[in-house]
Amino acid sequence: MSECKLDHSHEDVKHKYESQAGFLPEDMKLLFEQFFAKEHTQDLLNEVFHLLKKYDLADEQEQSERNNRLYLILKNV
């Protein structure tokens, strides 16, 4: 994934999640609900946004790698 210089708001991340939710593992949805109930650093918001960005277009291996990173983030916030 390329480095982006934009800062993404809580709402940006939530909208990106909503657009990709149908492609994500079902058990990740509760974790995202918990994630959105809290405040997070700008770096973390940006990282989650970019893990979700074009998730639906990523191949199976890339999705698996993104899932692993998302699980790490979502279970530890």
N, CA, C and O atoms as CSV, one atom per row, in Angstrom:
chain,resi,resn,atom,element,x,y,z
A,1,MET,N,N,0.836,-1.178,0.000
A,1,MET,CA,C,0.000,0.000,0.000
A,1,MET,C,C,0.878,1.238,0.000
A,1,MET,O,O,1.920,1.282,0.654
A,2,SER,N,N,0.449,2.217,-0.727
A,2,SER,CA,C,1.239,3.437,-0.816
A,2,SER,C,C,0.978,4.324,0.390
A,2,SER,O,O,-0.068,4.247,1.035
A,3,GLU,N,N,1.951,5.159,0.669
A,3,GLU,CA,C,1.843,6.096,1.784
A,3,GLU,C,C,0.979,7.271,1.350
A,3,GLU,O,O,1.171,7.824,0.267
A,4,CYS,N,N,0.036,7.646,2.189
A,4,CYS,CA,C,-0.864,8.757,1.889
A,4,CYS,C,C,-0.585,9.881,2.871
A,4,CYS,O,O,-0.339,9.644,4.054
A,5,LYS,N,N,-0.626,11.087,2.375
A,5,LYS,CA,C,-0.342,12.247,3.222
A,5,LYS,C,C,-1.609,12.843,3.840
A,5,LYS,O,O,-1.523,13.767,4.648
A,6,LEU,N,N,-2.759,12.334,3.476
A,6,LEU,CA,C,-4.010,12.857,4.013
A,6,LEU,C,C,-4.314,12.258,5.377
A,6,LEU,O,O,-4.043,11.082,5.624
A,7,ASP,N,N,-4.871,13.066,6.248
A,7,ASP,CA,C,-5.368,12.567,7.516
A,7,ASP,C,C,-6.851,12.265,7.342
A,7,ASP,O,O,-7.612,13.081,6.822
A,8,HIS,N,N,-7.241,11.081,7.786
A,8,HIS,CA,C,-8.620,10.644,7.640
A,8,HIS,C,C,-9.337,10.746,8.982
A,8,HIS,O,O,-8.827,10.307,10.012
A,9,SER,N,N,-10.516,11.328,8.946
A,9,SER,CA,C,-11.295,11.517,10.168
A,9,SER,C,C,-11.962,10.207,10.580
A,9,SER,O,O,-12.000,9.234,9.827
A,10,HIS,N,N,-12.483,10.223,11.795
A,10,HIS,CA,C,-13.257,9.093,12.319
A,10,HIS,C,C,-14.395,8.769,11.343
A,10,HIS,O,O,-14.662,7.604,11.045
A,11,GLU,N,N,-15.059,9.821,10.852
A,11,GLU,CA,C,-16.172,9.633,9.906
A,11,GLU,C,C,-15.693,9.047,8.578
A,11,GLU,O,O,-16.363,8.187,8.006
A,12,ASP,N,N,-14.540,9.502,8.082
A,12,ASP,CA,C,-13.981,8.942,6.848
A,12,ASP,C,C,-13.770,7.442,6.989
A,12,ASP,O,O,-14.120,6.666,6.099
A,13,VAL,N,N,-13.197,7.045,8.115
A,13,VAL,CA,C,-12.915,5.631,8.347
A,13,VAL,C,C,-14.221,4.848,8.445
A,13,VAL,O,O,-14.332,3.743,7.914
A,14,LYS,N,N,-15.202,5.422,9.121
A,14,LYS,CA,C,-16.493,4.748,9.268
A,14,LYS,C,C,-17.172,4.565,7.907
A,14,LYS,O,O,-17.725,3.501,7.629
A,15,HIS,N,N,-17.131,5.580,7.074
A,15,HIS,CA,C,-17.731,5.473,5.731
A,15,HIS,C,C,-16.991,4.437,4.888
A,15,HIS,O,O,-17.612,3.671,4.151
A,16,LYS,N,N,-15.671,4.417,4.997
A,16,LYS,CA,C,-14.884,3.438,4.243
A,16,LYS,C,C,-15.223,2.030,4.730
A,16,LYS,O,O,-15.374,1.109,3.928
A,17,TYR,N,N,-15.340,1.871,6.046
A,17,TYR,CA,C,-15.731,0.573,6.601
A,17,TYR,C,C,-17.101,0.154,6.060
A,17,TYR,O,O,-17.271,-0.984,5.622
A,18,GLU,N,N,-18.060,1.052,6.088
A,18,GLU,CA,C,-19.416,0.730,5.632
A,18,GLU,C,C,-19.423,0.317,4.169
A,18,GLU,O,O,-20.212,-0.542,3.776
A,19,SER,N,N,-18.559,0.913,3.357
A,19,SER,CA,C,-18.514,0.565,1.937
A,19,SER,C,C,-17.847,-0.793,1.687
A,19,SER,O,O,-18.058,-1.411,0.644
A,20,GLN,N,N,-17.052,-1.245,2.642
A,20,GLN,CA,C,-16.316,-2.506,2.474
A,20,GLN,C,C,-16.826,-3.618,3.382
A,20,GLN,O,O,-16.364,-4.754,3.268
A,21,ALA,N,N,-17.753,-3.330,4.270
A,21,ALA,CA,C,-18.209,-4.291,5.286
A,21,ALA,C,C,-18.673,-5.617,4.691
A,21,ALA,O,O,-18.443,-6.672,5.282
A,22,GLY,N,N,-19.312,-5.576,3.547
A,22,GLY,CA,C,-19.810,-6.800,2.928
A,22,GLY,C,C,-18.716,-7.743,2.463
A,22,GLY,O,O,-18.983,-8.913,2.192
A,23,PHE,N,N,-17.491,-7.252,2.368
A,23,PHE,CA,C,-16.358,-8.057,1.905
A,23,PHE,C,C,-15.486,-8.548,3.054
A,23,PHE,O,O,-14.619,-9.402,2.867
A,24,LEU,N,N,-15.722,-8.002,4.246
A,24,LEU,CA,C,-14.900,-8.337,5.411
A,24,LEU,C,C,-15.429,-9.582,6.117
A,24,LEU,O,O,-16.603,-9.923,5.975
A,25,PRO,N,N,-14.566,-10.266,6.882
A,25,PRO,CA,C,-15.035,-11.425,7.660
A,25,PRO,C,C,-16.140,-11.008,8.631
A,25,PRO,O,O,-16.083,-9.934,9.228
A,26,GLU,N,N,-17.125,-11.855,8.777
A,26,GLU,CA,C,-18.291,-11.562,9.609
A,26,GLU,C,C,-17.898,-11.256,11.060
A,26,GLU,O,O,-18.468,-10.359,11.681
A,27,ASP,N,N,-16.933,-11.995,11.593
A,27,ASP,CA,C,-16.559,-11.807,12.996
A,27,ASP,C,C,-15.798,-10.501,13.247
A,27,ASP,O,O,-15.524,-10.159,14.398
A,28,MET,N,N,-15.463,-9.788,12.209
A,28,MET,CA,C,-14.766,-8.513,12.357
A,28,MET,C,C,-15.758,-7.379,12.632
A,28,MET,O,O,-15.357,-6.320,13.116
A,29,LYS,N,N,-17.014,-7.578,12.340
A,29,LYS,CA,C,-18.004,-6.504,12.445
A,29,LYS,C,C,-18.195,-6.012,13.874
A,29,LYS,O,O,-18.280,-4.805,14.098
A,30,LEU,N,N,-18.264,-6.919,14.844
A,30,LEU,CA,C,-18.399,-6.514,16.248
A,30,LEU,C,C,-17.151,-5.747,16.694
A,30,LEU,O,O,-17.248,-4.775,17.443
A,31,LEU,N,N,-15.998,-6.185,16.237
A,31,LEU,CA,C,-14.750,-5.497,16.577
A,31,LEU,C,C,-14.751,-4.067,16.036
A,31,LEU,O,O,-14.270,-3.147,16.697
A,32,PHE,N,N,-15.291,-3.891,14.836
A,32,PHE,CA,C,-15.376,-2.538,14.287
A,32,PHE,C,C,-16.381,-1.686,15.065
A,32,PHE,O,O,-16.150,-0.492,15.256
A,33,GLU,N,N,-17.475,-2.268,15.511
A,33,GLU,CA,C,-18.431,-1.515,16.337
A,33,GLU,C,C,-17.741,-0.988,17.585
A,33,GLU,O,O,-17.928,0.166,17.969
A,34,GLN,N,N,-16.941,-1.843,18.213
A,34,GLN,CA,C,-16.203,-1.440,19.408
A,34,GLN,C,C,-15.154,-0.381,19.061
A,34,GLN,O,O,-14.949,0.562,19.825
A,35,PHE,N,N,-14.499,-0.533,17.930
A,35,PHE,CA,C,-13.498,0.429,17.476
A,35,PHE,C,C,-14.110,1.809,17.302
A,35,PHE,O,O,-13.535,2.804,17.744
A,36,PHE,N,N,-15.267,1.878,16.664
A,36,PHE,CA,C,-15.896,3.167,16.385
A,36,PHE,C,C,-16.507,3.818,17.628
A,36,PHE,O,O,-16.852,4.999,17.600
A,37,ALA,N,N,-16.641,3.066,18.703
A,37,ALA,CA,C,-17.173,3.628,19.947
A,37,ALA,C,C,-16.108,4.393,20.733
A,37,ALA,O,O,-16.420,5.021,21.745
A,38,LYS,N,N,-14.854,4.345,20.279
A,38,LYS,CA,C,-13.748,4.983,20.991
A,38,LYS,C,C,-13.060,6.022,20.109
A,38,LYS,O,O,-13.249,6.063,18.893
A,39,GLU,N,N,-12.260,6.852,20.760
A,39,GLU,CA,C,-11.411,7.811,20.053
A,39,GLU,C,C,-10.075,7.142,19.755
A,39,GLU,O,O,-9.614,6.301,20.527
A,40,HIS,N,N,-9.454,7.510,18.641
A,40,HIS,CA,C,-8.179,6.908,18.258
A,40,HIS,C,C,-7.220,7.961,17.733
A,40,HIS,O,O,-7.626,9.051,17.330
A,41,THR,N,N,-5.937,7.616,17.745
A,41,THR,CA,C,-4.920,8.531,17.229
A,41,THR,C,C,-5.095,8.687,15.724
A,41,THR,O,O,-5.685,7.839,15.054
A,42,GLN,N,N,-4.572,9.783,15.220
A,42,GLN,CA,C,-4.639,10.026,13.778
A,42,GLN,C,C,-3.907,8.942,13.007
A,42,GLN,O,O,-4.382,8.503,11.960
A,43,ASP,N,N,-2.762,8.504,13.504
A,43,ASP,CA,C,-2.007,7.443,12.828
A,43,ASP,C,C,-2.822,6.160,12.714
A,43,ASP,O,O,-2.810,5.494,11.679
A,44,LEU,N,N,-3.524,5.823,13.782
A,44,LEU,CA,C,-4.324,4.599,13.765
A,44,LEU,C,C,-5.509,4.736,12.801
A,44,LEU,O,O,-5.812,3.805,12.054
A,45,LEU,N,N,-6.166,5.873,12.816
A,45,LEU,CA,C,-7.272,6.104,11.878
A,45,LEU,C,C,-6.783,5.988,10.435
A,45,LEU,O,O,-7.434,5.363,9.598
A,46,ASN,N,N,-5.645,6.589,10.158
A,46,ASN,CA,C,-5.095,6.532,8.801
A,46,ASN,C,C,-4.768,5.095,8.407
A,46,ASN,O,O,-5.046,4.679,7.282
A,47,GLU,N,N,-4.182,4.344,9.321
A,47,GLU,CA,C,-3.810,2.963,9.010
A,47,GLU,C,C,-5.041,2.112,8.712
A,47,GLU,O,O,-5.059,1.360,7.738
A,48,VAL,N,N,-6.064,2.230,9.544
A,48,VAL,CA,C,-7.289,1.448,9.331
A,48,VAL,C,C,-7.944,1.850,8.012
A,48,VAL,O,O,-8.408,0.990,7.262
A,49,PHE,N,N,-7.983,3.137,7.728
A,49,PHE,CA,C,-8.562,3.596,6.465
A,49,PHE,C,C,-7.865,2.921,5.286
A,49,PHE,O,O,-8.522,2.431,4.367
A,50,HIS,N,N,-6.541,2.897,5.317
A,50,HIS,CA,C,-5.801,2.352,4.179
A,50,HIS,C,C,-5.865,0.829,4.100
A,50,HIS,O,O,-5.731,0.257,3.018
A,51,LEU,N,N,-6.069,0.177,5.231
A,51,LEU,CA,C,-6.287,-1.271,5.194
A,51,LEU,C,C,-7.643,-1.590,4.564
A,51,LEU,O,O,-7.805,-2.619,3.908
A,52,LEU,N,N,-8.611,-0.700,4.768
A,52,LEU,CA,C,-9.944,-0.896,4.194
A,52,LEU,C,C,-10.042,-0.438,2.740
A,52,LEU,O,O,-10.861,-0.947,1.975
A,53,LYS,N,N,-9.205,0.524,2.368
A,53,LYS,CA,C,-9.280,1.110,1.026
A,53,LYS,C,C,-9.074,0.035,-0.041
A,53,LYS,O,O,-8.080,-0.691,-0.027
A,54,LYS,N,N,-10.030,-0.050,-0.961
A,54,LYS,CA,C,-9.999,-1.008,-2.069
A,54,LYS,C,C,-9.810,-2.453,-1.608
A,54,LYS,O,O,-9.254,-3.284,-2.327
A,55,TYR,N,N,-10.287,-2.733,-0.386
A,55,TYR,CA,C,-10.213,-4.096,0.148
A,55,TYR,C,C,-10.885,-5.078,-0.810
A,55,TYR,O,O,-10.378,-6.174,-1.048
A,56,ASP,N,N,-12.027,-4.672,-1.353
A,56,ASP,CA,C,-12.799,-5.544,-2.244
A,56,ASP,C,C,-12.045,-5.886,-3.530
A,56,ASP,O,O,-12.345,-6.893,-4.173
A,57,LEU,N,N,-11.081,-5.065,-3.904
A,57,LEU,CA,C,-10.322,-5.300,-5.140
A,57,LEU,C,C,-9.030,-6.068,-4.905
A,57,LEU,O,O,-8.373,-6.489,-5.857
A,58,ALA,N,N,-8.666,-6.251,-3.647
A,58,ALA,CA,C,-7.425,-6.954,-3.312
A,58,ALA,C,C,-7.601,-8.453,-3.558
A,58,ALA,O,O,-8.698,-8.994,-3.413
A,59,ASP,N,N,-6.491,-9.120,-3.936
A,59,ASP,CA,C,-6.569,-10.567,-4.118
A,59,ASP,C,C,-6.654,-11.255,-2.750
A,59,ASP,O,O,-6.503,-10.613,-1.711
A,60,GLU,N,N,-6.894,-12.549,-2.768
A,60,GLU,CA,C,-7.135,-13.300,-1.535
A,60,GLU,C,C,-5.959,-13.194,-0.555
A,60,GLU,O,O,-6.172,-13.045,0.648
A,61,GLN,N,N,-4.749,-13.268,-1.049
A,61,GLN,CA,C,-3.579,-13.178,-0.175
A,61,GLN,C,C,-3.475,-11.794,0.461
A,61,GLN,O,O,-3.193,-11.669,1.653
A,62,GLU,N,N,-3.704,-10.761,-0.340
A,62,GLU,CA,C,-3.663,-9.393,0.184
A,62,GLU,C,C,-4.762,-9.178,1.222
A,62,GLU,O,O,-4.525,-8.542,2.249
A,63,GLN,N,N,-5.955,-9.700,0.966
A,63,GLN,CA,C,-7.039,-9.578,1.940
A,63,GLN,C,C,-6.675,-10.284,3.240
A,63,GLN,O,O,-6.958,-9.775,4.325
A,64,SER,N,N,-6.060,-11.433,3.138
A,64,SER,CA,C,-5.643,-12.180,4.326
A,64,SER,C,C,-4.633,-11.380,5.144
A,64,SER,O,O,-4.729,-11.323,6.370
A,65,GLU,N,N,-3.669,-10.764,4.470
A,65,GLU,CA,C,-2.674,-9.943,5.162
A,65,GLU,C,C,-3.334,-8.733,5.828
A,65,GLU,O,O,-3.002,-8.377,6.958
A,66,ARG,N,N,-4.263,-8.115,5.121
A,66,ARG,CA,C,-4.977,-6.971,5.700
A,66,ARG,C,C,-5.822,-7.419,6.888
A,66,ARG,O,O,-5.879,-6.728,7.906
A,67,ASN,N,N,-6.481,-8.575,6.763
A,67,ASN,CA,C,-7.290,-9.095,7.873
A,67,ASN,C,C,-6.426,-9.291,9.112
A,67,ASN,O,O,-6.819,-8.910,10.215
A,68,ASN,N,N,-5.255,-9.881,8.932
A,68,ASN,CA,C,-4.364,-10.110,10.070
A,68,ASN,C,C,-4.019,-8.802,10.763
A,68,ASN,O,O,-4.043,-8.722,11.992
A,69,ARG,N,N,-3.700,-7.785,9.987
A,69,ARG,CA,C,-3.348,-6.483,10.570
A,69,ARG,C,C,-4.563,-5.843,11.224
A,69,ARG,O,O,-4.452,-5.274,12.310
A,70,LEU,N,N,-5.715,-5.928,10.580
A,70,LEU,CA,C,-6.933,-5.366,11.174
A,70,LEU,C,C,-7.277,-6.056,12.492
A,70,LEU,O,O,-7.634,-5.390,13.463
A,71,TYR,N,N,-7.171,-7.384,12.533
A,71,TYR,CA,C,-7.443,-8.104,13.789
A,71,TYR,C,C,-6.496,-7.639,14.894
A,71,TYR,O,O,-6.921,-7.428,16.030
A,72,LEU,N,N,-5.222,-7.480,14.564
A,72,LEU,CA,C,-4.252,-7.003,15.556
A,72,LEU,C,C,-4.661,-5.641,16.113
A,72,LEU,O,O,-4.611,-5.411,17.321
A,73,ILE,N,N,-5.060,-4.756,15.227
A,73,ILE,CA,C,-5.458,-3.411,15.647
A,73,ILE,C,C,-6.747,-3.463,16.449
A,73,ILE,O,O,-6.816,-2.924,17.554
A,74,LEU,N,N,-7.764,-4.108,15.901
A,74,LEU,CA,C,-9.099,-4.088,16.509
A,74,LEU,C,C,-9.165,-4.801,17.846
A,74,LEU,O,O,-9.959,-4.421,18.707
A,75,LYS,N,N,-8.359,-5.815,18.036
A,75,LYS,CA,C,-8.385,-6.553,19.311
A,75,LYS,C,C,-7.536,-5.886,20.392
A,75,LYS,O,O,-7.597,-6.278,21.557
A,76,ASN,N,N,-6.746,-4.882,20.013
A,76,ASN,CA,C,-5.846,-4.259,20.974
A,76,ASN,C,C,-6.133,-2.781,21.211
A,76,ASN,O,O,-5.285,-2.063,21.739
A,77,VAL,N,N,-7.318,-2.322,20.827
A,77,VAL,CA,C,-7.652,-0.912,21.080
A,77,VAL,C,C,-8.746,-0.803,22.114
A,77,VAL,O,O,-9.162,0.303,22.459
